[in-house]
């Protein structure tokens, strides 16, 4: 029971630190808007462009898997259609 209490207090402590950090950042951002509105607009524009950029996928070939029993190769890692078992493992690319 003591381990659960320690884990809970550690989690709540880290959440409090995150909330405090966000609060501090919000205060700083508000002050920047008051002191230098042009810089604040530039920062907001940079953040907006970063948020709106599409996430790029890895441009490589899809991973290949082979059955460790019969050697059947496929892109499906769930099960081998030949053995009807969960025996697929990743194939190392050379």
GROMACS elastic network, one bead per residue, 0.5 to 0.9 nm:
[ bonds ]
;  ai    aj funct       b0    kb
    1     4     6  0.53120   500
    1     5     6  0.65435   500
    1     6     6  0.88890   500
    2     5     6  0.51412   500
    2     6     6  0.62698   500
    2     7     6  0.86681   500
    3     6     6  0.51398   500
    3     7     6  0.61522   500
    3     8     6  0.85546   500
    4     7     6  0.51237   500
    4     8     6  0.60687   500
    4     9     6  0.85787   500
    5     8     6  0.50844   500
    5     9     6  0.61198   500
    5    10     6  0.85305   500
    6     9     6  0.51787   500
    6    10     6  0.60847   500
    6    11     6  0.85692   500
    7    10     6  0.50687   500
    7    11     6  0.61204   500
    7    12     6  0.86134   500
    8    11     6  0.51180   500
    8    12     6  0.61553   500
    8    13     6  0.84596   500
    9    12     6  0.51158   500
    9    13     6  0.59482   500
    9    14     6  0.85995   500
   10    13     6  0.50268   500
   10    14     6  0.62232   500
   10    15     6  0.86284   500
   11    14     6  0.52231   500
   11    15     6  0.62069   500
   11    16     6  0.86118   500
   12    15     6  0.50180   500
   12    16     6  0.61008   500
   12    17     6  0.86626   500
   13    16     6  0.50925   500
   13    17     6  0.63543   500
   13    18     6  0.88077   500
   14    17     6  0.50507   500
   14    18     6  0.63105   500
   14    19     6  0.86804   500
   15    18     6  0.50844   500
   15    19     6  0.61546   500
   15    20     6  0.85266   500
   16    19     6  0.50841   500
   16    20     6  0.60581   500
   16    21     6  0.85335   500
   17    20     6  0.50550   500
   17    21     6  0.60906   500
   17    22     6  0.86373   500
   18    21     6  0.50366   500
   18    22     6  0.62051   500
   18    23     6  0.85555   500
   19    22     6  0.51564   500
   19    23     6  0.61392   500
   19    24     6  0.86280   500
   20    23     6  0.50019   500
   20    24     6  0.61321   500
   20    25     6  0.85687   500
   21    24     6  0.50696   500
   21    25     6  0.61091   500
   21    26     6  0.85210   500
   22    25     6  0.50462   500
   22    26     6  0.60626   500
   22    27     6  0.86504   500
   23    26     6  0.50652   500
   23    27     6  0.63229   500
   23    28     6  0.87514   500
   24    27     6  0.51529   500
   24    28     6  0.62757   500
   24    29     6  0.86158   500
   25    28     6  0.50787   500
   25    29     6  0.60384   500
   25    30     6  0.85148   500
   26    29     6  0.51150   500
   26    30     6  0.61238   500
   26    31     6  0.86372   500
   27    30     6  0.51403   500
   27    31     6  0.62597   500
   27    32     6  0.86931   500
   28    31     6  0.51158   500
   28    32     6  0.61927   500
   28    33     6  0.86906   500
   29    32     6  0.50636   500
   29    33     6  0.62868   500
   29    34     6  0.87915   500
   29    40     6  0.76431   500
   30    33     6  0.51351   500
   30    34     6  0.64670   500
   30    35     6  0.88107   500
   30    40     6  0.89102   500
   31    34     6  0.50783   500
   31    35     6  0.60899   500
   31    36     6  0.82890   500
   32    35     6  0.51228   500
   32    36     6  0.54907   500
   32    37     6  0.68421   500
   32    39     6  0.76166   500
   32    40     6  0.61574   500
   33    36     6  0.55942   500
   33    38     6  0.80051   500
   33    39     6  0.77662   500
   33    40     6  0.53131   500
   33    41     6  0.80054   500
   34    37     6  0.61638   500
   34    40     6  0.87470   500
   35    40     6  0.89981   500
   36    39     6  0.55645   500
   36    40     6  0.64155   500
   36    41     6  0.88882   500
   37    41     6  0.61587   500
   37    42     6  0.86623   500
   38    41     6  0.51783   500
   38    42     6  0.63222   500
   38    43     6  0.87236   500
   39    42     6  0.50410   500
   39    43     6  0.61665   500
   39    44     6  0.85724   500
   40    43     6  0.51326   500
   40    44     6  0.61272   500
   40    45     6  0.85624   500
   41    44     6  0.50768   500
   41    45     6  0.60810   500
   41    46     6  0.86403   500
   42    45     6  0.50733   500
   42    46     6  0.62342   500
   42    47     6  0.86897   500
   43    46     6  0.51263   500
   43    47     6  0.62596   500
   43    48     6  0.86130   500
   44    47     6  0.50919   500
   44    48     6  0.60831   500
   44    49     6  0.86684   500
   45    48     6  0.50441   500
   45    49     6  0.62251   500
   45    50     6  0.86427   500
   46    49     6  0.52766   500
   46    50     6  0.62744   500
   46    51     6  0.87199   500
   47    50     6  0.51118   500
   47    51     6  0.61843   500
   47    52     6  0.86452   500
   48    51     6  0.51139   500
   48    52     6  0.61363   500
   48    53     6  0.86438   500
   49    52     6  0.51420   500
   49    53     6  0.60976   500
   50    53     6  0.54224   500
   50    54     6  0.86994   500
   51    54     6  0.80826   500
   52    55     6  0.89545   500
   53    56     6  0.87854   500
   56    59     6  0.83108   500
   57    60     6  0.88123   500
   58    61     6  0.86312   500
   59    62     6  0.89354   500
   60    63     6  0.86469   500
   61    64     6  0.85886   500
   62    75     6  0.70333   500
   63    74     6  0.88728   500
   63    75     6  0.62505   500
   63    76     6  0.88507   500
   63    90     6  0.72673   500
   63    91     6  0.77053   500
   63    93     6  0.88625   500
   64    73     6  0.69426   500
   64    74     6  0.58620   500
   64    76     6  0.76989   500
   64    77     6  0.80813   500
   64    89     6  0.85292   500
   64    90     6  0.60104   500
   64    91     6  0.56102   500
   64    92     6  0.81650   500
   64    93     6  0.85596   500
   65    72     6  0.82441   500
   65    73     6  0.56239   500
   65    74     6  0.53615   500
   65    75     6  0.57580   500
   65    76     6  0.68286   500
   65    77     6  0.59798   500
   65    88     6  0.58467   500
   65    89     6  0.52556   500
   65    91     6  0.51677   500
   65    92     6  0.87801   500
   66    69     6  0.87450   500
   66    70     6  0.83466   500
   66    71     6  0.54710   500
   66    72     6  0.53395   500
   66    74     6  0.62506   500
   66    75     6  0.84756   500
   66    77     6  0.81884   500
   66    80     6  0.81290   500
   66    87     6  0.81477   500
   66    88     6  0.52817   500
   66    89     6  0.55329   500
   66    90     6  0.63511   500
   66    91     6  0.61280   500
   67    70     6  0.56886   500
   67    72     6  0.51527   500
   67    73     6  0.65499   500
   67    74     6  0.85063   500
   67    79     6  0.81948   500
   67    80     6  0.61100   500
   67    82     6  0.87899   500
   67    83     6  0.83377   500
   67    86     6  0.84449   500
   67    87     6  0.53435   500
   67    89     6  0.62251   500
   67    90     6  0.87925   500
   68    71     6  0.57569   500
   68    72     6  0.81806   500
   68    87     6  0.58363   500
   68    88     6  0.62006   500
   68    89     6  0.66240   500
   69    72     6  0.83002   500
   69    83     6  0.77672   500
   69    87     6  0.69213   500
   69    88     6  0.85677   500
   70    80     6  0.87275   500
   70    82     6  0.76159   500
   70    83     6  0.73272   500
   71    88     6  0.88117   500
   72    80     6  0.70607   500
   72    81     6  0.82118   500
   72    82     6  0.72246   500
   72    83     6  0.89867   500
   72    88     6  0.84977   500
   73    76     6  0.86563   500
   73    80     6  0.85960   500
   73    88     6  0.84738   500
   73    91     6  0.84981   500
   74    77     6  0.74256   500
   74    80     6  0.83693   500
   74    88     6  0.86870   500
   76    79     6  0.71687   500
   76    80     6  0.81932   500
   76    88     6  0.82421   500
   77    80     6  0.78179   500
   77    86     6  0.82100   500
   77    87     6  0.85566   500
   77    88     6  0.55974   500
   77    89     6  0.70729   500
   77    90     6  0.78797   500
   78    85     6  0.86789   500
   78    86     6  0.63097   500
   78    87     6  0.83172   500
   78    88     6  0.69519   500
   79    82     6  0.88613   500
   79    83     6  0.81691   500
   79    84     6  0.63602   500
   79    85     6  0.53652   500
   79    87     6  0.61588   500
   79    88     6  0.59370   500
   80    83     6  0.54741   500
   80    84     6  0.52721   500
   80    85     6  0.55998   500
   80    86     6  0.63087   500
   80    87     6  0.62797   500
   80    88     6  0.61554   500
   81    84     6  0.50517   500
   81    85     6  0.75763   500
   82    85     6  0.81872   500
   83    86     6  0.84189   500
   83    87     6  0.80664   500
   84    87     6  0.85028   500
   85    88     6  0.82048   500
